[in-house]
Amino acid sequence: MADELNPRLLRDKLGPFVGKKVIVGTTDFHYISGWALALEGTRLRMSVAGKPVLVPTHMVATIKEVPALQAEYVK
């Protein structure tokens, strides 16, 4: 996903996850588990344990929906 810098393609791939609890794997080998709140230009706004986290869309390597009971973390 990181190679697709076209904002419309990123929106089409990430948009279905907005409003859901997800785990995001980044290109620099970090993981973020939390709620995907919105796409803001070239950033995905997330809520992790009640705190805002902005993830540049070009750094999203993987994204997957997870159960609502999963822990929220940045690792």
C-alpha positions as a Markdown table, in Angstrom:
| # | Residue | x | y | z |
|---|---|---|---|---|
| 1 | Met | 0.0 | 0.0 | 0.0 |
| 2 | Ala | 2.9 | 2.3 | 0.7 |
| 3 | Asp | 3.8 | 2.5 | -3.0 |
| 4 | Glu | 0.4 | 3.9 | -4.0 |
| 5 | Leu | 0.8 | 7.6 | -3.3 |
| 6 | Asn | -2.3 | 8.6 | -5.3 |
| 7 | Pro | -4.6 | 10.1 | -2.7 |
| 8 | Arg | -7.7 | 8.7 | -4.4 |
| 9 | Leu | -6.3 | 5.1 | -4.4 |
| 10 | Leu | -5.3 | 5.5 | -0.7 |
| 11 | Arg | -8.8 | 6.8 | 0.2 |
| 12 | Asp | -10.4 | 3.9 | -1.7 |
| 13 | Lys | -8.2 | 1.4 | 0.2 |
| 14 | Leu | -8.4 | 3.0 | 3.7 |
| 15 | Gly | -11.8 | 4.5 | 3.5 |
| 16 | Pro | -13.7 | 1.3 | 4.3 |
| 17 | Phe | -11.9 | 1.0 | 7.6 |
| 18 | Val | -13.0 | 4.4 | 8.9 |
| 19 | Gly | -15.2 | 4.0 | 12.0 |
| 20 | Lys | -13.8 | 0.5 | 12.7 |
| 21 | Lys | -11.3 | -0.8 | 15.1 |
| 22 | Val | -8.2 | -1.8 | 13.2 |
| 23 | Ile | -4.6 | -2.8 | 13.5 |
| 24 | Val | -2.2 | -0.9 | 11.2 |
| 25 | Gly | 1.3 | -2.2 | 10.3 |
| 26 | Thr | 3.6 | 0.6 | 9.2 |
| 27 | Thr | 6.5 | 0.5 | 6.8 |
| 28 | Asp | 8.9 | 1.1 | 9.6 |
| 29 | Phe | 7.8 | -2.0 | 11.4 |
| 30 | His | 5.5 | -0.5 | 14.1 |
| 31 | Tyr | 1.9 | -1.6 | 14.9 |
| 32 | Ile | -1.0 | 0.6 | 15.9 |
| 33 | Ser | -4.2 | -0.8 | 17.3 |
| 34 | Gly | -7.1 | 1.5 | 17.7 |
| 35 | Trp | -10.1 | 3.2 | 16.1 |
| 36 | Ala | -9.7 | 4.6 | 12.6 |
| 37 | Leu | -11.6 | 7.9 | 12.8 |
| 38 | Ala | -11.0 | 9.8 | 9.5 |
| 39 | Leu | -8.9 | 10.3 | 6.5 |
| 40 | Glu | -7.4 | 13.8 | 6.6 |
| 41 | Gly | -5.6 | 14.5 | 3.4 |
| 42 | Thr | -2.5 | 12.3 | 3.5 |
| 43 | Arg | -3.0 | 11.2 | 7.1 |
| 44 | Leu | -5.2 | 8.6 | 8.9 |
| 45 | Arg | -6.5 | 9.9 | 12.2 |
| 46 | Met | -6.8 | 7.2 | 14.8 |
| 47 | Ser | -7.8 | 7.1 | 18.5 |
| 48 | Val | -5.6 | 4.9 | 20.6 |
| 49 | Ala | -6.7 | 4.5 | 24.2 |
| 50 | Gly | -8.5 | 7.9 | 23.9 |
| 51 | Lys | -5.5 | 9.7 | 22.5 |
| 52 | Pro | -5.2 | 11.0 | 18.9 |
| 53 | Val | -2.6 | 9.4 | 16.6 |
| 54 | Leu | -2.0 | 10.6 | 13.1 |
| 55 | Val | -0.5 | 8.0 | 10.7 |
| 56 | Pro | 0.8 | 9.2 | 7.3 |
| 57 | Thr | -1.0 | 7.2 | 4.7 |
| 58 | His | 2.2 | 6.5 | 2.7 |
| 59 | Met | 3.5 | 4.6 | 5.8 |
| 60 | Val | 0.5 | 2.2 | 6.0 |
| 61 | Ala | 1.8 | -1.2 | 4.9 |
| 62 | Thr | -1.1 | -3.3 | 6.2 |
| 63 | Ile | -4.5 | -2.6 | 7.8 |
| 64 | Lys | -7.0 | -5.1 | 9.1 |
| 65 | Glu | -10.2 | -4.9 | 11.1 |
| 66 | Val | -10.0 | -6.4 | 14.6 |
| 67 | Pro | -12.6 | -7.2 | 17.3 |
| 68 | Ala | -13.7 | -4.3 | 19.5 |
| 69 | Leu | -12.3 | -6.0 | 22.6 |
| 70 | Gln | -8.7 | -6.0 | 21.3 |
| 71 | Ala | -6.3 | -3.9 | 23.3 |
| 72 | Glu | -5.3 | -0.5 | 22.0 |
| 73 | Tyr | -1.6 | 0.2 | 21.7 |
| 74 | Val | 1.3 | 1.7 | 19.7 |
| 75 | Lys | 4.2 | -0.6 | 19.5 |
